[in-house]
């Protein structure tokens, strides 16, 4: 089978966005002495010498030698893929699952001719024939090795250093040995049976296959840039081409004429929402640019984000805060449900918000803003040199000096840069969530405007959620705390995980595929390594 672009998909197709791996990540390997030829239902056993000979004879198997040894030691060297009837049910399931993947995506990266030939040779043999054939040992071991190759690629992700890509969330851990134990025990037939996956996976998989089919009938024409935006009531020969493109991309039911009618307004708004463009129903050059992006590029973008999703740690059925930087959006999840969301302002292109995770521990009402040294040097000192009253006029004070540099903080108040409340999850990057006095900025589409910290649109609602289990912090009490003259620290009863992530593509709960712009050029770096 010839490797094509789709062979790249082999690196990324399976993800664990919010996956629950608790049952398949920790398993001690111990030899079960109760399993013997006499007590076992399966009459087939192998010996360690045969296993070592198999491993030594295949370079591609050697990276998995420990997993293979641990797996068979744990089951006292009892066969896993054969039983008293021949090839086991789970062997057929695994073969079909891998072949289905290879066929659907024309992907040869997992194709193993020897594995295919041996499966075919033994698929219909009886137990008596199998016991009599010495090649059965190699077939058994080949199934196990092929499973580890498959699972390594599908579940653990590409072998790259995440920090090189600006990603500081620890990669999710996967115990391949425990995963195989689960597959054999449960006779898994589908991905969800191999390992728990979130609702996000089947949505993204569905769209990936859908895009692959769409690419086969994609038109190569490119829509021209506009000298003037198109809006409801306009007529133009270009409008029909745009309708055809939207019908192809979104399946919209649109009239085949040159009129910008109501149905086109709705289709454009849907497209704008999916791509993070102002949802006004007007066709401008931002809409044209996104309409012109080829399906192939969108598939690459989806694959990049599927790869990122596979790095994410388990979060299913837990309470956590997720900030998606390119989307400029914060979401709170509780037991897998999105219970609160709001717009945010993130770091600018020159001051990237770092991708990492921490535990939200403190709510600070009426905070001081301790101005970072870099801002003091680059912004405040020049401003002070121009205006001697700058400090007082901005409700600031000098608290000391370090090597001649003033330590400046802004006192609580209406114009405090942190607003009326901040939310701390201690970290090495000095990044936190906070209010802001500049409320008008949340209406902008591109909200990469800060020095790196994250400004949130509805800080009181967020504070009420965090303190919901502490009855004394009523809505009225929180209002009062946000108007103090000195800051007030409140410690949460239970820390809440916060994840600052970078996804430029995802599928929402209604099944719509979304894309956003690569504001920090992280997708470009990923593409260089992955494609």
Phi, psi and omega in degrees: 000129185280135178284128178238190176307325185290344175296336176295333182296336181300336180284339197231355197294327183258132182229164177234057179293112184063034184287145175262100184258010189303327184274352185231019182246336182236117178203117177283142181266113179227144182281126180268100184289348180283343181273113178224173178300327181286316185273342185277143173294327182271122181278359187260124176227155175238169180246159185295330180294317178296321181294316180294323178297319178297314182296315182294337184271358183223110183299323183291342180272334187305322178300342182252016185299320181293316179299319180295314180298315180298319182298312183282331174296320180298327181255020177056035176066022173285140177301148179252327188257355175236148172223197186292347180259350183125215176300132186285167179300319181292333176294316178295319180298313182296316179301315182292321180298313180293318180295323178297318178297312182299318183290314185296329184247011180050042186256118179262003185294335179255000185289129180230108186299319180297320177299316179297315184294317182290323176299312180300320182294325186254357185301326184242014179279149178279168179299319180299316179295323182290316180299326184282349186255118184291342180288349182298329179297314179294326178294314177303312182291326179294321176301315182295315180297318180294324177298316181294324175298313180300309184291323178302314182288316188283325190252331186264340177093172182295148182276080180225155178279116185294326181297331178295340181256011178075021183251116184245017171275125182304138180295140177299139180266140179229125176266102184295326179297311179295325179297316179294320175305316181295320180297313182295317183292319186265357180052055188296140179244342183226167181304316183298336178275336178289316179202144180300133177233157181281172177295339182294325185301303182299332177293314181290321178299315180302316180290325179297314178294324180295317178296322179298321177289320181297325182299331182295332182244017182289138176276144185270357185290148181246131180284138182284155175294151183263141171276335180214138181298151177257138181221176183307132180097343180288156173232141181189147176296334179292331182299320178296320178296321178294319177300316180297321180292317179293323178297321180290316185281324188242350183073023182291145177271098186237148177289150181263068177215181185268010184267134175278088186261184184298321181296327178288323177303313181295320180294320179294319179297320177298316179296318180297318179297320181289341184242010175070033179254150178312125186274074183246356179075011179255138180269108174246188185289338175294320176296315180300317180301315181287327176296332183275352181290123183296153178302322180303317180292323177293325177295318177299318180296318178296318180296320178301317182283332172295321177298315178301318183298328180290342178280341189293140177287170181294132178221359185298141178060030177232171177260128181201164179247132181236122175249114177266108190301308182294340180272346184056048188217138175248137176229143174249128180246139177222119183053042176081358181253140178279105187260347181203139176210154182198160176289152176224162171249129182244181181297148179288174178299328179277343182227069185302136167287132184285144177270108181198179177227156179202186180242117180291124190234330187229142168247125182245111179272148180047058189283153162282152171249107176278106188294125179301150182304320182297321180287324176302313183292311189279330188240312187286316181300315176299322180293321179294323180294332179274332184218107184295338180266013185301314183301308183293320183290342179252020176058039181250168176210151176267123183259354180163186180225143174231112182054041176084352180267126181292140173266114189244138173226151177259132184283160178303148180161178185297331184257008179301135185299336179267001181073215187261354182198147174227160186232120189251131168232096189313130182204167182280354184261356180057042179247139179208174177261145179200164175287176176206147175282345183268073185293333184295338184291339181289345179279347180287150178285311177269110184246038172270084193229350188266180176275003179137327176287170187245119177268134184247146189284330184232070185296325180294316178301319180294318178297319179298320177296312183298327185256018185297335180267007179240093192305334183290342182266073177285173178301318180294319180296320180294320176303316181293318181295333181279000181238022180283162177270342176232148185291151182232119180267136176233129179265130179290146177296324181224128179296146180241125179299138176237131178239120172261108189242171183225093178238118177263004175206141177194172178243129183277178185296336179271000177093007180274137178273129182245149174227148174225164181285149182277078192294332180253006181064024177290326177298321179300316179296319179297316182299321179299321182279326188266327184256000000 
